[in-house]
Amino acid sequence: MSETIDLHTHEEEEEQNNTVFVSTHDKISSTLCGDIEVMEVGHVKVSLITNEDMRADEVGLVHGGFIFSSADYAAMLAVNEKNVVLASSSIQFLAPVRVGDEVKFEAKVRHKEGRKRNVRVMGYSKGIKVFEGEFKTVVTDRHVLRLNLLDVDSMDEI
C-alpha cells in the first residue's frame, strides 16, 4: 500500500512561520516518488528509497522511469504552483541505481518567465551523481484535465 502526502497551502501561515506548504501534486505516493526533506521557495530536496517494485532485472537494476518520476516530482515541488505541469525535459541518466539504494534529488527553479518555469534537478546516490536534468514547466489557470485542449466539435472531422 502506498503512502500519500496530503498537505494544503496556508499562505498566511507560510508568511508568519517562514515555512512552505505543498501546493501541488499533494496526492503523490512517497513510496514511488520520494519524501520531501527540504522545502523552500524555489528549492526542494527529495529522498527516494528504491524498492523491489522498481526492479527491472534479476541483478537489481532500478528502472529509469522511477528515477525520472522522482526527479519530476522534485521539479513540480520546486515550482509549487497548484496547476503546474511538465512541458518538456532534457535529462541524463549518469549511473545505474540498484534496488535498496537511496537517491537524493535537489531541484531549483532557475528561470521564471510569465507562466514558464525552468527547473534544474540533480540526483545523487552514495555520493555519485546518477541523474541530471532540466525540466520546463508551465503554470496553468486551471487543472490541465479541465482545460479545453481539444475542440470536441472538430473531432467529427477527423
C-alpha positions in Angstrom: 0.0 0.0 0.0 1.4 3.4 -0.9 1.6 6.5 1.3 0.4 9.8 0.1 1.3 13.3 1.1 -1.9 15.3 1.9 -0.7 18.9 2.7 -2.5 22.1 1.8 -1.5 25.7 1.1 -1.8 28.1 4.0 -0.3 31.4 2.7 -0.8 33.4 5.9 0.8 30.6 8.0 3.7 30.4 5.5 4.5 34.1 5.9 4.3 34.0 9.7 6.4 30.9 10.2 8.7 31.2 7.2 7.6 27.7 6.2 6.5 26.5 2.8 3.5 24.2 2.3 2.9 21.9 -0.6 0.6 23.5 -3.1 0.9 20.9 -5.9 0.9 17.1 -6.5 -0.3 16.5 -2.9 -1.6 13.0 -3.6 1.8 11.6 -4.9 2.9 8.3 -3.5 6.0 8.9 -1.4 6.8 5.2 -1.8 7.2 5.7 -5.6 8.3 9.3 -5.8 10.2 10.0 -2.6 9.9 12.0 0.6 10.3 15.7 1.0 13.4 16.6 3.1 13.7 20.3 2.4 11.1 22.6 1.0 11.9 26.3 0.4 10.6 28.7 -2.1 12.1 27.6 -5.5 14.2 24.9 -3.9 13.4 21.3 -2.8 15.2 18.2 -1.7 13.5 14.8 -2.1 14.8 11.4 -1.0 13.8 8.2 -2.8 14.5 4.8 -1.2 14.3 2.4 -4.1 12.4 -0.8 -3.6 11.6 -4.2 -5.1 8.6 -2.8 -7.1 11.2 -0.7 -9.1 13.3 -3.7 -10.0 14.0 -4.1 -13.8 16.0 -7.3 -13.8 17.5 -10.2 -11.7 20.6 -8.2 -10.8 18.6 -5.5 -9.1 18.7 -2.6 -11.6 16.1 0.1 -10.9 14.1 1.0 -14.0 14.9 4.6 -15.0 11.2 5.6 -15.1 11.2 5.6 -11.3 14.2 7.8 -11.2 12.7 10.2 -13.7 9.4 10.2 -11.7 11.1 11.2 -8.5 13.1 13.9 -10.3 9.9 15.2 -12.0 8.2 15.3 -8.6 11.0 17.3 -7.2 10.7 19.8 -10.1 7.0 20.2 -9.5 7.6 20.9 -5.8 10.3 23.5 -6.6 7.7 25.4 -8.7 5.0 24.7 -6.1 2.1 26.2 -8.0 -1.3 24.5 -7.8 -1.6 23.9 -11.5 1.9 23.2 -12.7 2.6 20.7 -15.5 5.6 19.4 -17.2 6.0 20.7 -20.8 9.4 19.1 -21.6 12.6 17.8 -20.2 16.2 17.2 -21.1 17.7 14.6 -18.9 20.7 12.3 -18.5 21.0 9.1 -16.5 24.6 9.1 -15.4 24.9 5.9 -13.4 22.8 2.9 -12.5 20.8 2.7 -9.4 20.2 -0.6 -7.5 17.2 -1.8 -5.5 17.7 -0.6 -2.0 19.7 2.5 -2.9 18.7 5.9 -1.7 18.7 8.7 -4.3 18.7 12.3 -3.1 17.3 14.8 -5.6 17.8 18.5 -5.4 15.6 20.8 -7.6 16.0 24.6 -8.1 13.9 26.9 -10.1 16.5 28.6 -12.4 14.4 30.8 -14.6 10.9 32.3 -14.4 9.1 34.0 -17.3 5.4 34.5 -17.2 3.8 31.1 -16.8 7.0 29.2 -17.6 9.5 27.9 -15.1 12.8 26.1 -15.8 13.9 23.8 -13.0 17.3 22.1 -12.7 17.3 18.7 -10.9 20.3 16.7 -9.8 20.2 13.2 -8.3 22.9 11.5 -6.2 23.3 8.1 -4.7 26.2 7.1 -2.5 27.9 10.4 -3.4 27.7 9.7 -7.1 25.7 11.8 -9.5 23.2 9.4 -11.1 20.8 11.9 -12.7 20.7 15.5 -14.0 18.0 17.2 -15.9 16.3 20.5 -17.0 12.6 20.5 -16.6 10.4 23.0 -18.4 7.1 23.6 -16.7 4.0 25.6 -17.3 1.6 27.0 -14.7 -2.0 27.0 -16.0 -5.1 28.9 -14.8 -7.0 25.6 -14.2 -6.2 22.0 -13.8 -4.8 20.6 -17.1 -7.6 18.0 -17.2 -10.1 20.8 -17.0 -8.6 22.8 -19.9 -10.4 22.6 -23.3 -7.3 21.4 -25.1 -9.4 19.9 -27.9 -12.5 21.3 -29.6 -14.9 18.4 -29.3 -17.0 19.6 -32.3 -14.0 19.5 -34.6 -13.3 15.9 -33.7 -16.1 14.8 -36.0 -14.0 15.9 -39.0 -11.1 13.7 -38.0 
